[in-house]
């Protein structure tokens, strides 16, 4: 209701872009993103992450760390970077924390409105297109979102689509986004096969996030894991990677001791 | 860039440190900044059936103190208090906007906004100024619909999350690890994780602010504590270091 009040243009269903643009820049004209008059901010915003998603025979796995950093400070050690949008779609977010949170809210609202108006659920490809077109007016501004839509369509099965505020919209079988993504890609490319079992896939995703959080300063704390099948999404209990690190050290020192004994 | 090459050549001389001090950069243009940093620290803790929002009362700018009695907690409803620190001008405007929106909600929906609803609304208000943000670090403390304590912490552009405890403002980086340890029992082994009682929480908040006043120049003068329970909001003022 607040959105409609603030909107100076007549809204019909297809000009929601104007609605959102107006919502963003409601009061004074110097709010508009204009390069010559951008105000330098005296504070850093939340950034930096490791998220990943891949498709295998048992569905789609989405995993992410839980650290939100603002400059050099850990602003929050327990953020939810994977958000369910509806029963068969989750979205992993990367980039600026506030941008991702608000754009996910806007996307959820638009998807629900589509469902109510057209009496059928929008496909994952359609959702990605909608999101990409909604973000387009903000290309070139400081809005920084890189979302991976992980879902299951009734018609076309598992889907993984990457959408970012620069305008990219890519469908694929494996994506990793964020400052820790190079490390995650290394682990995933090494171990990913279509024929993995559910447990193997989950442990591969956990391992990829763990290795990325170990090497990337801006990723860390816990790992969130979602598994999407034709029946919907299910969430694995959040796991603290600090314990995982100590278990790994324990295992390595045992191996080393074993090797020395054999020699 | 010019200054970088000058630095590199200065390193050729044995003592780069002194060369940096006498380094001449030429005339530098200072653009008008619409922001100012007025200091202050805010803290909120949520318990089983209570919530505490505390802030210091010092208002500073640069090396001066504007006021020793400018608390940063603002009462929104009977069950919600917000703490705002950062740029005082934006804090005042933001609280006025929130009060207006609360009234609008009350008039159109005939009920008071719950803490969760206020948090969601504040997120959209802050994001509405995504390209010229309110320079305010907000923390909302209150009781949720079930009567349990709730704390919602925000960043300046509207990203928010429900927490059990959070510190914001100039001394937040000093206070947050202490709270992680004492309330969250993080990084401790072999401790019994007892839930926090109201008296222990109030005492902890007072101790934590005394420590903050010792080490942060922008925090001090007095501490205002608002304790929110289902009986209402109880306010206490405790003196802190004035130097």
Interface residues (C-beta under 8 A of the other chain):
Chain A: X1 X2 X23 X24 X25 X26 X27 X30 X31 X32 X33 X38 X39 X40 X41 X42 X43 X45 X46 X68 X70 X73 X75 X76 X78 X79 X80 X96 X97 X98 X99 X100 X101 X102 X141 X142 X143
Chain B: X31 X33 X34 X35 X37 X86 X101 X108 X123 X124 X126 X127 X128 X129 X130 X131 X132 X133 X135 X153 X155 X156 X157 X158 X159 X160 X161 X163 X173
